[in-house]
């Protein structure tokens, strides 16, 4: 189902969540998932991408397992009135098995993360391999990577190589107080916003329907 971006209904999309129950450090039960999706609905969110961890040091999920879990709960989750799609948040390592990558819904976009404090020297090589395999990488919660914040050359390299940037909604709400994010926004370097909510009260904030976020996540809205 496609949505018009001009003169029509543009859905609010949360493209980074951990609402798939019982698979990682996100929701533990279907009841918790439903509670969060109901809150999404009340805040005007129409589409939610479920992005459980893949290849994470603590969570070695496979595509087969995550797909099975999702298919078993999909209809229950969507009883909230929120449309859902399966994706994944892939932790990049040199030995990543590409067969376990789940792109975001019907797209070629794949949400990726790395260690927060130490620059992964294999990053350029892995990004090249992902793109060669047909994936379009989105670097998750870019505001959290200390190695990226202090390296202007690397920032330029990633954008020159068509790596998309995602920030968390809680950060978006206060980005004007962050010099690095002000730079990213002034350069139009932020293409995606997600909540990254794992649990109620985890310090993150669910998206809220707002004109200010309509220009983000457009390709995901229009490909669903």
ChimeraX attribute file (.defattr): number of C-alpha atoms within 10 A of each C-alpha:
attribute: neighborCount
match mode: 1-to-1
recipient: residues
	/A:1	6
	/A:2	11
	/A:3	15
	/A:4	12
	/A:5	15
	/A:6	7
	/A:7	6
	/A:8	8
	/A:9	9
	/A:10	17
	/A:11	21
	/A:12	25
	/A:13	30
	/A:14	29
	/A:15	27
	/A:16	29
	/A:17	23
	/A:18	25
	/A:19	30
	/A:20	28
	/A:21	22
	/A:22	15
	/A:23	20
	/A:24	19
	/A:25	16
	/A:26	23
	/A:27	24
	/A:28	17
	/A:29	13
	/A:30	16
	/A:31	13
	/A:32	18
	/A:33	24
	/A:34	21
	/A:35	16
	/A:36	21
	/A:37	26
	/A:38	18
	/A:39	16
	/A:40	24
	/A:41	20
	/A:42	13
	/A:43	15
	/A:44	16
	/A:45	23
	/A:46	20
	/A:47	23
	/A:48	27
	/A:49	23
	/A:50	24
	/A:51	27
	/A:52	28
	/A:53	27
	/A:54	28
	/A:55	21
	/A:56	19
	/A:57	9
	/A:58	10
	/A:59	14
	/A:60	14
	/A:61	19
	/A:62	17
	/A:63	17
	/A:64	11
	/A:65	11
	/A:66	23
	/A:67	13
	/A:68	11
	/A:69	15
	/A:70	17
	/A:71	11
	/A:72	11
	/A:73	14
	/A:74	15
	/A:75	12
	/A:76	14
	/A:77	23
	/A:78	16
	/A:79	12
	/A:80	17
	/A:81	15
	/A:82	18
	/A:83	19
	/A:84	22
	/A:85	17
	/A:86	21
	/A:87	29
	/A:88	29
	/A:89	26
	/A:90	27
	/A:91	19
	/A:92	20
	/A:93	18
	/A:94	11
	/A:95	8
	/A:96	15
	/A:97	12
	/A:98	13
	/A:99	9
	/A:100	18
	/A:101	23
	/A:102	25
	/A:103	21
	/A:104	24
	/A:105	21
	/A:106	12
	/A:107	15
	/A:108	14
	/A:109	21
	/A:110	23
	/A:111	27
	/A:112	21
	/A:113	20
	/A:114	17
	/A:115	15
	/A:116	15
	/A:117	11
	/A:118	11
	/A:119	13
	/A:120	15
	/A:121	10
	/A:122	11
	/A:123	15
	/A:124	14
	/A:125	10
	/A:126	17
	/A:127	20
	/A:128	14
	/A:129	13
	/A:130	15
	/A:131	16
	/A:132	10
	/A:133	11
	/A:134	11
	/A:135	18
	/A:136	21
	/A:137	23
	/A:138	20
	/A:139	21
	/A:140	25
	/A:141	23
	/A:142	20
	/A:143	20
	/A:144	15
	/A:145	18
	/A:146	14
	/A:147	14
	/A:148	19
	/A:149	15
	/A:150	11
	/A:151	11
	/A:152	10
	/A:153	9
	/A:154	14
	/A:155	15
	/A:156	12
	/A:157	13
	/A:158	17
	/A:159	12
	/A:160	9
	/A:161	13
	/A:162	14
	/A:163	18
	/A:164	20
	/A:165	22
	/A:166	24
	/A:167	23
	/A:168	24
	/A:169	24
	/A:170	18
	/A:171	19
	/A:172	18
	/A:173	11
	/A:174	10
	/A:175	18
	/A:176	13
	/A:177	10
	/A:178	12
	/A:179	11
	/A:180	16
	/A:181	21
	/A:182	13
	/A:183	13
	/A:184	16
	/A:185	15
	/A:186	10
	/A:187	9
	/A:188	10
	/A:189	17
	/A:190	17
	/A:191	17
	/A:192	26
	/A:193	25
	/A:194	25
	/A:195	24
	/A:196	26
	/A:197	24
	/A:198	24
	/A:199	20
	/A:200	15
	/A:201	8
	/A:202	10
	/A:203	9
	/A:204	16
	/A:205	19
	/A:206	21
	/A:207	24
	/A:208	20
	/A:209	18
	/A:210	11
	/A:211	8
	/A:212	10
	/A:213	17
	/A:214	14
	/A:215	13
	/A:216	18
	/A:217	20
	/A:218	19
	/A:219	14
	/A:220	22
	/A:221	22
	/A:222	14
	/A:223	13
	/A:224	16
